[in-house]
Amino acid sequence: MSDRFREAFREEASELLGELEFALLELEEKPGDRELVDRVFRAMHTIKGTGAMFGFDAISSFTHEVETVFDMVRKGEIAVTKDLIDITLQARDCIRNMLEETGNADADSGNRKALLSRFKAMLPARTAENAGAALKTSDAYPEAGAAANPVTYRIRFKPATDIFHHGTNPVLLLGELSRLGDCRILAHMDALPPLEEIEPESCKMYWDVILTTDRGLNAIKDVFIFVENDSAISIDPLTTPLSGADTEADLKKLGEIFLERGDITAKDLEEALASKKRVGEILVEKGLVSRDEVRSALAEQVHMKEVREKQRTEEFSMSIRVRAEKLDGLMDLVGELVTLQARLGQTSQVRADAELTLIAEQADRLISSLRDTAMSLRMLPIATSFARFRRVVRDLSGDMGKEVDLVTEGGETELDKTVIERLNDPLVHLIRNSVDHGIEPAGIREKAGKPRRGSVRLSALHSGSHVLIHIADDGAGLNKEAIRAEGVARGHLAADGEYTDRAIFDLVFLPGFTTARTVTSVSGRGVGMDVVRRSIESLGGSVELTSVSGAGTAVTLKIPLTLAIIEGLLVRIGDRFFVLPLQAVEECVELTREERDRAEKTRGGDMAAVRGRIVPYIRLRDWFGVEGEAPEIEQIAIVSTDSDRVGFVVDSVIGQHQTVIKTLAGVFKNIPGISGATILGDGTVALVVDIFSIVSQAERERNAK
């Protein structure tokens, strides 16, 4: 088997395992949801089938045993319990280990055997003795008004001969059926008399209908509600083989269709099969079925084949698997085009050529559209990351003996795939902190008048060109006095100083800072929150922490939508160029030498009066050590941060610039205050300023004084 195909299976199986975990956690909360049971079963069935196809026999065999148990759950013979969810999640982890071929093989084998033994221990629930404890299909999974997925039905409608006398037109009923979904209708006219003997007021026909619909059985019954007592109506669901199975092998043969409809007996079919002729021809010759019935059966075959092909086409056409490296390569090419477009636009302005300017404008529109399309390909709903945190909370709360629910909101919010990948570790740490430090044990919560079960709320929403991610718990909150005391003891705060809550809470982001007196397997070593801040700031984002004693703690992450291409404000300091993220810039104002000297005398530092408010500013010339004399009139770019407004002083503002961010490598990789670089139209390199890290460092230096 080609390594390429085996790798393709690993990728698909990883997605299915993610789907399996999500469905199991949902099923634990909604044990009576038939759709969730089907989702679990389908995921395992697909892993089993494709695993065997690509040579992963151990995975296929193990998954088959688990699938058997959930097949009984589908039939209502085994109840959905916490124990079942527990061992199925463990089985899911076991399959992942087998997929990745990690860990000790003997230990994994022993673990698989132990899990299979626990699954088999559930099988006695099928006996009569335990039947009362098991969920029944009709009780656990009542039929909904509409089906979750399209279902194909075989319908035979034989109206009463006097149906016209009651003012009912069968054609209108058939038309109503056809509007429910994909429909194929065949009329049986064998009983029609010769034209001269026809009675216009008598109905001598009947119809076979093959209907694929997601409206459910009740919608079909509603069509015949006024004629069901006088007409012969049969409605039988037809099972559609699971995707991935052999297309032709699973389709019903013509004789099987006749048998299911009751048109012939098994003996009739046996005799027909003994002949070398086609089954339909033999049965017609013997007078066992009519030609209309043969046409109807053939139409059912064709319909079921089309349904199957449509399902398979939808599965493969809804999404195309593209390797991340190809998307990254596409973004690199688009970035080069954007840079080239900037050069073309600059050249057209210099030459003042009308035709060249027109070409540059047309190219700009096309490249902008291409850029937006390429960036959208990299965007993923953040729910893909949220789903895995439910398992983290479930396992961690179980280990710590706490009762905690994870509530997620805004999962449809989209972020660049690279951002989502780099967000995983910071979010895991924050959620673990909420469960470990934030949520109190159930007994303590009850004494405080809180519900026994604590909650951690994880939400995301768009805010301009950023996404805000909130992680909030309803636990005990941070102990401000303990944090302050620890800050004083470590020399970060003065004992007699006056500090805001924000300044005190910011101490938890310092390396090695902790107020815990004991070390647990989760926390207590003072490692983590500083890494969280560095990780978020490396994304061009920021972290804000708030807490209310007894009510809980909330952390807000402000993350840019994408790291690839941003709109920037191009500025100059001396002979060097810098780019500020445009979405953070509110306005630009002038700063004269006289104003700067006055600020040093009257305000005691780098402060500017902007529209009646005092705004502190940072001189980027001094920050980056740019040599030379500043001009008489400088510019302040006022940016909005989490805490307030801050100004960045530059020599001059050039204007808006579409910035393709290039990562820095080697000795330039970890320069404070620089998040990347970009290439201007004339080939000059401009550095991208990390405004949030500069503001954070400046605040820490000011608090330390």
N, C-alpha and C positions, 0 to 999 in steps of 0.2 A: 504493500500500500504506500503510495507516494506521501512523503513528509508534508507536502503542501496540503493534501486532503486531511491528513491527521491534524495539522495545525488549524485548518478551517473548522474541524469538529471541535477542537479545544475552545476556539473563540465562540462558537455557537453554544456549546455546553455551558460556558461561563455565563453567558446571558441567560440561559434557561435556569441555571442555579440561582441567579439573582431574582428571576421571576418566581422561582419556587419558594425562596425565602420570604419574599414579600407576600405571596399568597398564603403561606402558612401562618405568618404573623397576623394577617387580616382574618384568617379562618379562626384563629384562637379567640378573637373578639366577636366573630359572627359565626358560631359553629353550625347554624342552621342554613347557611348560604350555599345553595347548590352550585351556583356559578363558581364560587371559590374552590369547592371540592373538585369541580371539573378542571379548573386551572391547574391545581396541584397534580391531578392525574395526567393531564395532557403534557405538562412539563416532564414528568417522569417517563411517560410513554415515549416521548420524542427522544429523550436522552438514551433510553434503552434501545430503541430501534436504530438510531443513527450510530450509537456506540458499537452495536454489533456489526453494522455495515462497514465501519472504518477500522475494525480490528480491536476495539476496546472491549474484549469479551468479559473481563472481570467487572468492569463498570456496568455492562449490560446485564450480567447475571445478578449482581447485587441490587441494581435498580428494579429488576423484575420482581424480586421478593417484596420490596417496599411497595411497588405498584399493586401487587396482589392485595395487600391490606387496604389500600385506598380504593380498589375496585369494590371491596366489600363496604367501604364507607359510602361509596356512590349508591349502592343498593340499599343503604339504610340498615345494614346488618352489624355495623360497628359504629359506636358513638365517637364523636369528635371530643376528645378530652385533652387536658393539659399534658398528660403523660404521653399521649399520641403525638402531640405537637413537639414535645421535648425530644423524643427519640427520632422523629422525622427530621428535625433540624440537625441533630447529630449525624443522621445518615446523609444529609445534604453536605455537611462539612466533610464527611468521610469520602463522598464522591469527589469533592473538590481536591482533596489530598491525592486521591487516585489519579485524577485528571492531571494534576501538576507533578505527579510522581515525586512527592516530597515525603520526608519523614522516614522512620524505620519501617521496612516492609513487613517484618514479623509483627511489630506492634500494631500496624494498621490492619493486618489480617486478623489478629486477635480482637481488635475493636469491632471489625465487621461481623465476626462470628457472634460477639456479645450482643450487638444490635439486632442481628437477625433472630437470635433467641428471644429477645424482648418482643419483637414483632410477632413471632409465632405464638408467644404466650397470649396474644390478644385473640387468636383464632377461636378458642372455645366460646367466645361471646356469640357465636352462631348457633350454639345449642339451645334447645328449648328452655333449659334451666335459666340461662342468662338472657333469654330473648327480651324479657321485660325491661332490662336495663339498657338495651341497645336502642338507638334511634331508628324509628321506622321512616321509610321514604316519604310516606304521605304526611307524617307529622313534621319531620325535620325539614323537608324540602317541598313545601306546597307549591303547586303549579302557579306560576305568575301569569299575568294577563298577556304578557308578550315574552317571546323567547329571547334569550341573551344572544344567540347566534341563529342564522337562518336554518330552518328545518324544511325538508322536502316531505310532502304529503301525497299519498295516492288517494284520490277521491273518486267514488263512483256515485253518480247521481241518476237515479231512476225515478222520475216524477210519476205521479199518478196519471192515468190516462185522461182524467177529467180536470187536470190542473188548470186548463184554460177557462173552465166554468167558474173558477174562483177569482178570475181576474189577474192571475199570475202568469208572467211571461218568463219561461226558463232562460231565455237568452239574456235577459237583464240580470238574472242571478249569476250566470256564467261571467258576464261582464264585470259584476261586482267582485267575483273571485279573482279575475285577472288583475284587478287593481291592487290586490294584496301583495303581489310579488311577481316573480318570474313564473309564467304559467303556460302550460301546453294543454289544449283541449281537443279531444277526439270524439266524434259523434258515432254512435252505433245505429245503423239504419237498416239492419237486417229484417226488422219486424215491420218495416214500412210496406203497406200493400201497393199493388199497382196503382198508377195515377188515377184510373177511372174509379177505383174503390176507396180512395182516400176520404176520410172524414175530417174536415178542417178543424173541428172542435175537439178532436181526440189527439192526444200526444202518444205516438208510437215509438219514440226515440229515447235513448238514454245516452249519458256522456261519461267518459273517463277523463279525469283532470289530474295532471301532475303539477303540483304547485310548490315552489320554494319561497318561503316567506319568513320574516322575523317577527310577524305579528302575533304568533301563537295560535293554539288550537281554538281558543274561544272566539277569536275573530272569524275563523272559518265557520264555526257553528252558528254564529250570528247571521251569516248570509242565508242559512236555511231555516231560520227560526220559525218562519210562518208556514213552511211546507214539510217540516220534519215528521209530522204525524201521519201524513198521507203519502209520503214518498219513501223509497228505499235509498238510504244514504249511508255510505260507509266512508270513514276517514281514517286512514292508517299512515302513521309516520314511517318514513323510509330512512334507515340509518345510512349516513354518509360515511364511508371509511375515513379513518384518521389520516391527516396529511402525512405524506412520506411513504405510504403504502403503495403497492404495485397498482398502477392505474387500471389496467385491464383485468387482472386476476380477481379483484374484489368486486367487480361489477356483476350484478345478477344475470344469470343466463335466462333465455326466453322461457324455458320450461319452468324454472323456479318462479318466475313472475306469474305464469298461468296457475301454478299450484297455490301461491299466496293469495291470488284473487278468487280461488275456488272455481275456476273455469274448467279444470280437469282434475282427475285423481292421480295419485302416485302410480297406480297401475297403468293408467293411460300414458303417462310420461315414459314409463319403462318400455312399453311396447313401441312408442315412437322413437326412442333412442336406439332401439335395436335395429332400426332401419338406417340405411346410409344416406337417406334424404335429410333435408333440413327439417328440424322439429316442427316449425310452423306449417310447412307444406303437408307433412304427414297428418298433423292434427286437423287441418282443414279438409284434407281428403277423407278422413274418417268421420267428419262432421262433428268432431268434438268441440271445435272452436270455429268462430266465423272469421272471415278475412278482416273485418273491422276490429275484432279482438286481437288479431295478430298485429295489425297496424298500431293499435293502442299499446301493446306490449313493447313493440319496437320503439315507439315514441318515448316510452318510459326509459328504456335503455339509453336512448340518445340524450334525453334530458339529464339523467343521472351522470352520464359521462361529461356533459357540458358543465354541470354543477361542480363536479370534481376538478375539471380543468380550470374553471374559474377560481375555485379555492386555491389551487396550486399557483395560479398566475398572480393572485392577490398577495399570497404569502411572499412570493419572490419579487413582485413589483412594488410593494409598498415601501420597501427599503432596500438599498444596495449597500453591501458591506464594503467599506473603503478603509484601507489601512491608514492609521494616523500619519504615517510618514508621507503619504501621498498628499494629504490635506496640508501638511506643513510645507511640502514642496510647492503646492499651488499658491499658498499664501506668500512664500518667498518670491515667486514669480510675479504675483500681483504687486507686491511691495516694490520690486524693481520697476514695474510699469509705472507705479505712482511716482517714483523718483524720476524716471525718464520724462513723465508728463510735466513735473515741476520744471525740469530743465527746458522742455519744449516751450512751456508758457513763458519762462524768463527770456528765452531767446527771441520769441515773437515780440515781446515788449521792447527789447533792446533794438531790434531791427525796424520796428514800427511798420511791418509789412502786413497789410490788411488781409491778404489771402492766407498768409501763414498764421495770423491771429485766429482766423475762422477755423482753420484746420486744428489749431491747438484747443479751441473751445469745444469742437466736436469730439476730439480725442478725450478731453477732460470728462465730458458727459459719459462716454462709453466706458472709460476706465473707472469712473466713480461707480457706475452701475455694476461693473464686473467686481469691483472691490466689495461692494455691499453683498453681492451674491456669494462670493467666496467666503466672506466673514460669516454669513448666515449658515454655511455648511458646517462651520466649526461650533455653532451654538447648540447647546444641549439643555434640556430642562433640568433644573437643579434637583428635581425629584429623583433623578438617577443616583444622586449622592445621598439624598434624605433617606431613601429606603433602607440603606445599610445601617443607619443609626438606630433604627427600631430594635434591631438585634442587639446592638451594643447596650442599650438601656435595659432591655429584657434580661440579658445575661448578667449584667452588672448589678441590677437591683435584686436579682435572685441570689447572687453570691453574697450580697451585703444584708440580706434579710429585710429589704425595704420594698414598699409598694409604690411603684413609680410608673406613670404613663408618659409616653412621648406623643405630643400633639404637633403635627406639621401643617403648615399653611403656605400657600404660594409656591407649590412644587412645580407649577407650570412656568415659573420665571426662568428665563434662559440666560446662560452664561457661556463664555468661551470654554471649550473643553479643557484647555490647558489650565484655566483658572479653577475649574471644578476639581481637577486632579490635585492641584496644589492646596486646595481648601480642605481636603479630607482630613489630614493630620491635625490642623488647628481645631477643626470642628469636633473631632473625636475627643481631643483633650478638654475642650470647654464643656462638652456634654458629660464626660466622666467627672469633671469637677462639680457640675451641678448635682449629679447623683450622689457623689461621695461627700462633698462639703455642704452642699445646699439643702437637699431634702433630708428632713429629720425622720427617725424611725416612727412607725405608725402610732405607737403609744404616746410619744412626745407630741406629735401633731394633734392627737385627740385632746390632750390636756391643754393645748394652746387654742383649742376651738377650731382647728382646721380639719378638713376631711382626712381620713386615714391614708388615702392614696395621694401622693404628691404628683405634681405634673411638671414636665419640662417642655416648654413651647419653643419650637424651631420654625421660624417663618422667614420668608424672603419676599421682597417687593422691589420693583424698579423705582429709581429716583434719578431722573435725567439719564446721564451716561453711566450711572453707577447702579449697583444692586446693594440694597441694605439687607443684611442677614441678622436676625435677632435670635439670641439664645437666652431665654428667661426661665427661671424656676420660681416656685412659690414656697421656697424653703426659709431657712432662718435668716438669710442675709449675711453680709460681712460684718465682722466686729470691728468697727471703725477705731475704737480706743485701743484694741490689741494691735491693730496695724500701725497706728500712730506710735505706740510704745516701742514696737519693734523697729520702726523707722528711726526713732530717736536713739535707741540702743545701737543701731548700726551706723549712726552718724549721718543719715540722709535728711533728717529734720532737726531743727533746733528745738530744745525742750520748751522754750517760751515763745515759740513762733506761732503765728496765726495762719492757718492753712485751710483752703477750701476742701470740701469732700472729694472733689476730683483730684486734687494734688495728693491727698492721702491715699485714695484708692489706686492712683497710678503707681504707687510703690510696689504693688503685687506684680508688676511687669518687670521689676528689676531682677537680674540674674541671682539665683540662690535665695530669694526672699520667700519666707514662709513663716506663718505663726503656729503651724502644727507642732504639737509636742510629741506626737507619735508618728512613725512611718508605717504606712500601709502598702499593700501591693498596688494600690492605685495612685497614691499621692503622699505628700509630706516631706519630700526631699528638696523642695524649692526649685524644681526643674520643670519647665513647661510653659508658664505664662509669658516669660521673656521670649521663648521660642515662638509662641503664638504671635506676639507683636511683631517680631522680626519677619515671620513668614508673611503676615498680612501686609506689612510695609514694603516687603520685596515685590508684592503684587501691585504696588502703587496705591494701596488702601490704607485704612486707619482703623483703630480699635478704640471704642469708648465703653467704659464700665460704670454702671450705676447700681446702687444697692440701698435698700431700706431695711433696717433691722426688724426682723420678725416677719417681713413680707416677701423677701426674696431678692435675687440678684439678676441683673440683665446685662448682657454684653452685646454691643452692636458693632458689626463689621461692615465697613463701607468699601466695596470692591468695584473696580472698574469693569465694565462689561467685557472688554477684550484687551489683550496685551499686544496685539499685532500692529494695528494702525490706529492712531488717535489724532484728534484735531488739537493742534498746539499753537501757542503764542510764541513766535520767534522773537528773541531779544538779543541785544549785543552788549558785551562788556569788553571794552578795549578792542582788540582785534579778534575776539572769540565770540562764538555764537552759542546760545543756549535756547532750549525749548521748555516752556511751562505748559502743563496740561490745561488746555483752554477751558474745560468744563469747570475748573476750580476758580478761574479768574473772574472777578466781578466787575472791575473797572481799572483804569490806569489814570494816575494823576501825576502832575509835575512836582519835583522836589528841588527847590533852588538852594544854593549854598547858604543864603541868608536864613532860610527856613531851617536848614539843618543846624546851623550854629545856634539859632534861637532855641531849638528843641534841646540842645545839650545844656544850655544855661537854665531854661525855665522848667523843663520836664525831666531833667536828669537822665537823659539817654536817648535812644533811637525811637522817638515817638513823633507821629505826624497828626495834625488835626485835619480830618477828612469829613466834610459835611457835618460838622458839629460833634464828631466823635474822635476820641484819641485812639489811633491805630499804631501798635508797635510794628517796627519794620526791621528786616534783616538785610544788610548790605552784602549782596552776592559777590561783589568785588573782593571784599575782605574775607568772606567765607571760603571762596575758592582760591584766594591768594593771587588774584590777577594783578600783575604789575602795571604801573602807569598812573597818571593823574586823572581823577574823575572830571567830567565836564561840569561847567557852571550849572547847567540845568539837567538833572537826572529824572528818571521816570520810576514811579512806584506802581508795581502791579499788585493790586489788592486781591488776595485770595481768601476763600472761605474755608475754614477748618472746623473740626468738631467743636473746639472750645470757643473760637471767636474769629475775628478777621485779622489777618497778618499781611504786612506788605513786604514785597521783595524789590529791593532797589537795584536798577540796572541803568546802564548808560543811555540806551534808547530802545524803543519798541519798534520792531520792523513790521509785524503784522501776523495775520493768521497763516498757519502752515500745516498742511496735511503731513503728519509725521509717521513714517515707517520706522518702528523701533527695532534697532539692531542690538542684540545682547553684547555686552562687553566680556572679554575673556582675559585670561592671564592676570597680570599685575593690575589691570584696570577694573577687574570684576567687582571688587568690594570697596570702591571709592565711596565714602560717605556722602550722601546727598545726590548721587547720580544713579539713575535707574536704567540707563541705556544711552544709545546714540542714534543719530539719524544722518542721512546724507542729503545735503541741499542740492538745488538744481545745478549749481556750478561745480559740484564735487566736494565742496567744503563740508567738514564734519561738524555737527552741532550736538552738544551733550543735552540729554533729557534730564531735567531737574526733578528730583524726588522731593517734592515740597513737604510731604507729610513727615518724612524722616528728619528733614532739617528742622521743622517746627518742633517735633518731639524732642530732638536733641537740644535745641535752644531752651525749651522749657525745663529740661532736666538740669542744664547748666545753671539756669537762673535760680531754680529751687535749691541747688547745692550751695549757692553763695550765702 
